Amino acid sequence: MKEIDLHIHTNYSDDADYSVQEIIKKAKEKKLAAIAITDHNVTDGVDEALELTRGEDLEIIPGVEFDTRYRDNTLHILGYYLDWKSPKIDKLLAGMEEAKKEQFYKRIARLQELGFNITAQEVLAQTDHERPLGGFIAEVLLSKPENQGNDKLQTYLKGDKSDQPYFNFYLDYFKAGAKAYVPCWKPQAKDAIELIRQLGGVAILAHPGSTLSYNDKEVIDDLITAGLQGLESYSTYHDQEEIEGFVKLAKQKEILSTAGSDFHGHLKPKIELGNVAGNSYRIVKELKKLRGDRDE
């Protein structure tokens, strides 16, 4: 069976650290047949990946992952085979950079209120970004000598959550509803879906179990009405029950189930490129049919 990975982040994403070239090398080592470059809210890595694999067997699927808002929830929408150079993408995302910068400073303030030893200045001193994301804030916080004895951090330093300390801290403190959660402006999920479709792409809901349940059928129905064509049912976010639940839901709604690791690098060290259930090349063929190819 030819294997794939349809959810990969390069260092064009603010929270990932492997270059496009390194990703391609790893994909070849694992003998993957196809990979999708799906960086957060940016498509800069797509052209580089296509150029580096010109004339080779590794198939590159152009993609993007939009961070979006749905009611009071955050949803990530994957777009495959869309026109990744369209200026309409920048228009959709206008305002996000300033919103993330504001969120950064508010997150630091929340952590200080919770008693953690950290300042915005020391985080900014260790990055080239003007608005470091949650995972990097966690990395700086957990690496400070002054925080090594903090009882609240022991689970991330040497306890149950030390396997992926930065990501686990993010889930516990920055995710919607968490202790240091700060809302941030994002485009509406339905707007992102509609844009993906307008640009000739296929719209898929990424790792739905991160913020939804497979019982949230009303939400899925609403997104399907806007043009959603599939669920990333096979995800490293999902346990077996969730995988089965989302696969069943996709079948009921007559939409596609896709597979992606959500590879980031050191933010999620337990996640390996291509190491996700259900990662058959058959999914790529189905994606091509959805975008209009009839010879697959």
C-alpha positions in Angstrom: 0.0 0.0 0.0 1.4 3.4 -0.9 1.4 5.7 2.2 0.9 9.4 2.5 0.7 12.3 5.0 -1.7 15.0 4.2 -1.0 17.3 7.2 2.6 18.6 7.5 4.1 21.8 8.8 7.4 23.3 7.7 9.3 26.2 9.3 7.1 28.6 7.3 4.6 27.8 10.2 5.4 29.8 13.3 5.3 26.7 15.5 7.3 24.3 13.4 11.0 23.9 12.8 11.8 21.6 9.8 12.7 23.2 6.5 10.9 22.2 3.3 14.1 20.4 2.2 14.3 18.5 5.5 10.6 17.5 5.2 11.1 16.1 1.7 14.2 14.2 2.8 12.3 12.6 5.7 9.3 11.8 3.4 11.7 10.0 1.0 13.3 8.1 3.8 9.9 6.8 4.8 9.1 6.0 1.2 5.9 8.1 1.3 4.1 8.4 -2.1 2.6 11.8 -1.4 2.7 14.6 1.1 0.7 17.8 1.6 2.4 21.0 2.7 -0.2 22.6 5.0 1.4 25.5 6.9 -0.6 27.8 9.1 -2.2 30.6 7.2 0.6 30.7 4.6 1.5 28.9 1.4 5.1 30.0 0.9 6.5 26.5 1.2 4.4 25.0 -1.6 6.5 26.4 -4.5 9.7 25.4 -2.8 8.5 21.8 -2.3 7.3 21.6 -5.9 10.7 22.8 -7.2 12.7 20.5 -5.0 10.7 17.4 -6.1 10.5 18.3 -9.8 10.9 15.1 -11.9 10.9 12.9 -8.8 8.3 10.3 -7.6 7.3 12.1 -4.4 4.0 13.8 -5.1 3.5 17.2 -3.5 -0.1 18.3 -2.8 -0.4 22.1 -2.4 -2.2 23.0 0.8 -2.8 25.4 3.7 -4.3 25.2 7.1 -6.5 28.1 8.0 -7.0 29.0 11.7 -10.7 30.0 11.9 -13.5 30.8 14.3 -16.8 29.0 14.4 -19.2 30.6 16.9 -17.2 30.4 20.2 -14.9 27.6 19.0 -11.7 27.4 17.0 -11.6 25.2 13.9 -8.7 24.5 11.6 -9.7 24.2 7.9 -7.4 22.4 5.5 -7.4 23.5 1.8 -6.0 21.1 -0.8 -5.2 21.9 -4.4 -6.4 25.5 -4.1 -4.9 28.3 -6.1 -2.2 29.0 -3.4 -1.0 32.2 -5.0 -4.3 34.0 -5.0 -4.3 37.4 -3.3 -7.7 36.5 -1.9 -5.9 34.4 0.7 -4.1 37.5 2.1 -7.4 39.4 2.0 -9.1 36.7 4.1 -6.3 36.8 6.7 -5.9 40.6 6.9 -5.7 41.6 10.5 -4.5 38.3 11.9 -0.9 39.4 12.5 -1.9 42.4 14.7 -4.4 40.2 16.5 -1.7 37.6 17.2 0.7 40.3 18.5 -2.0 41.5 20.9 -2.8 38.0 22.0 0.9 37.4 22.8 1.2 40.2 25.3 -2.1 39.3 26.9 -1.0 35.6 27.3 2.2 36.8 29.1 0.1 38.9 31.4 -2.2 36.0 32.2 0.8 33.7 33.0 2.2 36.4 35.3 -1.2 36.6 37.1 -1.0 32.9 37.6 2.4 33.2 39.3 4.8 32.2 36.6 8.2 33.8 36.2 8.2 35.1 32.6 8.3 38.4 30.7 7.4 39.4 27.1 10.9 40.8 26.7 12.7 37.6 27.4 10.5 35.6 25.1 11.0 38.1 22.2 14.7 38.0 22.8 14.8 34.4 21.8 12.8 34.6 18.6 12.7 36.5 15.3 8.9 36.7 15.5 7.1 39.7 16.9 4.2 37.6 18.2 5.5 34.3 19.5 2.9 31.5 19.6 1.9 29.5 22.6 4.2 26.6 22.1 7.3 28.9 22.1 6.1 30.8 25.1 5.9 27.4 26.9 9.4 26.5 25.8 10.9 29.7 27.2 8.9 29.4 30.4 9.9 25.7 31.0 13.5 26.4 30.3 14.0 29.2 32.8 16.0 28.1 35.9 13.7 30.2 38.1 10.8 28.0 37.1 12.4 24.6 37.7 11.0 24.3 41.2 7.5 25.5 40.4 5.1 22.7 41.5 2.7 23.6 38.7 5.3 22.8 36.1 6.6 19.5 37.3 4.3 17.5 35.2 5.8 19.1 32.1 9.4 19.0 33.3 9.6 15.4 34.5 6.1 14.1 34.9 3.3 12.6 32.9 3.3 15.4 30.3 7.0 15.7 29.8 6.9 13.6 26.6 5.5 16.7 24.7 6.0 19.4 27.3 5.4 22.5 25.2 2.4 21.2 23.4 0.9 19.8 26.6 1.4 23.1 28.3 -0.3 24.8 25.4 -3.3 22.5 25.7 -3.6 23.1 29.5 -3.1 26.9 29.5 -3.7 28.4 26.0 -6.4 26.3 24.4 -10.0 27.8 24.4 -11.4 27.7 27.9 -8.0 27.0 29.6 -6.4 28.9 32.4 -4.5 31.5 30.3 -6.8 31.5 27.3 -6.9 34.7 25.3 -9.2 35.0 22.3 -7.7 36.1 19.0 -9.4 37.4 15.9 -9.6 34.8 13.2 -11.6 34.6 9.9 -14.9 32.7 10.1 -14.7 29.0 9.3 -17.4 29.2 6.6 -15.6 32.1 4.9 -12.4 30.0 4.7 -14.3 27.0 3.4 -16.0 29.1 0.7 -12.7 30.7 -0.3 -11.0 27.3 -0.7 -13.9 26.2 -2.9 -13.7 29.4 -4.9 -10.0 28.9 -5.5 -10.6 25.4 -6.9 -9.6 23.5 -3.8 -11.0 20.8 -1.5 -12.0 21.9 2.1 -11.4 19.5 5.0 -11.9 19.9 8.7 -8.5 19.3 10.4 -8.3 17.0 13.5 -12.0 17.6 14.4 -11.6 15.9 17.7 -9.4 18.6 19.1 -12.4 21.0 19.5 -15.4 18.9 18.5 -17.1 15.6 19.1 -18.3 13.2 16.4 -21.7 13.8 18.0 -21.6 17.4 16.9 -23.5 16.6 13.8 -25.3 20.0 13.6 -22.0 21.8 13.3 -20.8 19.4 10.6 -24.0 19.8 8.7 -23.6 23.6 8.9 -20.1 23.4 7.5 -21.1 21.0 4.8 -23.7 23.6 3.7 -20.8 26.1 3.4 -18.9 23.6 1.2 -16.9 21.3 3.6 -16.0 18.1 1.8 -14.3 16.0 4.4 -13.1 15.3 7.9 -9.5 14.5 8.9 -10.8 11.4 10.7 -7.4 9.7 10.9 -5.4 12.1 13.1 -2.8 11.9 15.8 -5.2 13.9 18.0 -7.7 11.1 18.0 -7.9 7.9 20.0 -9.4 4.8 18.3 -12.9 5.6 19.5 -12.7 9.0 17.9 -11.3 7.7 14.7 -14.1 5.2 14.3 -16.7 7.9 15.3 -15.5 10.4 12.7 -15.1 7.8 10.0 -18.7 6.7 10.6 -19.9 10.3 10.7 -18.1 11.1 7.4 -19.8 8.0 5.8 -23.2 9.1 7.1 -22.7 12.6 5.6 -21.2 11.2 2.4 -18.0 13.2 2.7 -14.4 12.1 2.7 -12.2 10.9 5.6 -8.6 12.0 5.3 -5.4 11.2 7.2 -2.7 13.5 8.5 -0.1 13.4 11.2 0.0 17.2 11.9 3.8 17.0 12.0 5.5 20.0 13.6 8.9 18.9 14.8 10.0 19.5 18.4 6.7 21.1 19.4 5.2 17.6 19.1 8.2 15.2 19.3 6.0 12.1 19.6 4.5 12.7 16.2 6.4 11.2 13.3 6.0 12.1 9.6 3.6 9.7 8.0 2.9 7.9 11.2 -0.9 8.1 11.2 -3.6 5.5 10.7 -5.5 5.2 7.5 -2.8 7.0 5.4 -3.6 5.2 2.1 -2.9 6.8 -1.3 -6.6 6.1 -2.0 -7.4 9.3 -0.2 -5.3 11.3 -2.7 -7.3 9.8 -5.5 -10.5 10.8 -3.8 -9.3 14.3 -3.3 -8.5 14.6 -7.0 -12.0 13.5 -7.8 -13.4 16.1 -5.5 -11.5 18.9 -7.2 -12.7 17.7 -10.6 -10.3 15.1 -11.9 -12.2 12.3 -13.5 -9.3 10.1 -14.7 -8.2 8.9 -11.3 
